[in-house]
Amino acid sequence: MMTCGEVREAMHRYLDGELAEREVTGFESHLLDCAACRTEHSHWQEAVDAVRGAREAYRPSERSERLVRELMYQAEQQAER
């Protein structure tokens, strides 16, 4: 089983789904037994969920994306001259 320090070090990789299966098992086993780490994980998970939700809510429109592509194209054309 992981220690509290190991769980804190692995927290971001766990939240991003980057831990190996064996590490996930150790991480989750520790959370079952440690209220402090479970609370910290909960707070981090809420923050990650909020950021991911905000990304979806503020996704640029198709028109904005076309405008940016056109401006980038024009800038590249000018740079080639």
N, C-alpha and C positions, 0 to 999 in steps of 0.2 A: 504494500500500500504506500502511497505517496505521503510525504510530510506536508505540513502547511506551507513551508517555503517552496517546495516543489510545485504545489498546486498554484501558488501565486505566480511563479515563473511560467507555468504552462497555461495560465488563464486565457491569454489572448489567442494562443494557438488552438485551445479547446473551442473558444467561441467562434473562431474562423473555420473550424472543422479540419484543422491541420494535424491533429494528433494521430498517431498510429493506434490501431485497435487496442493493443495492449496498454498503451498510455491512457486511452479513454476509460478503460476498465478500472485502472488504478485511480484515475482522477475522480470518476463517479463514485467509486467505493469510499474514497476519502470524504466526499461531500455527504454521503449518507451518515458518516460517523462524526462529522465536525460541523457544529452549528455556525461557528465563526466563518469558516470558508464557504459554507452554504449561503450565508448572508452576503458575503462579498461577491460570490458568483451571481447571486440574484441581482445585486445592484449593477454589476457590469453587464449582465444580460439585458436589463432594462435600458441601459444606455445604448447598447448595440442595436437593440430593436428600434429605439427612437431615431437613431441615425439612419438606419436602413429605411424606416418609414418615411423620414424626411426626404431621402433621396428619391423615393417613388413619387412623393407629393410634388416635388419641384423639378420634375423631369422636363427638359425643354420641349417646346412644341416642334412639330415637323417643320413648320415655317422657319422657326429660329435656327434649326439645324441646317436647313437649306441656305439660309442667309450666311451663316458662318462658313459653310463650305464654299460659297461663292466668293466671299471676302478673302478666304485663304487662297483660292485659285487666282484671284486678281493680284494678290500680294506676290504670289510666286511668279506670275507673268511679269510683273514690274521688276522683280529682282533679277530676272533673266535678261532684261534689257540693258 
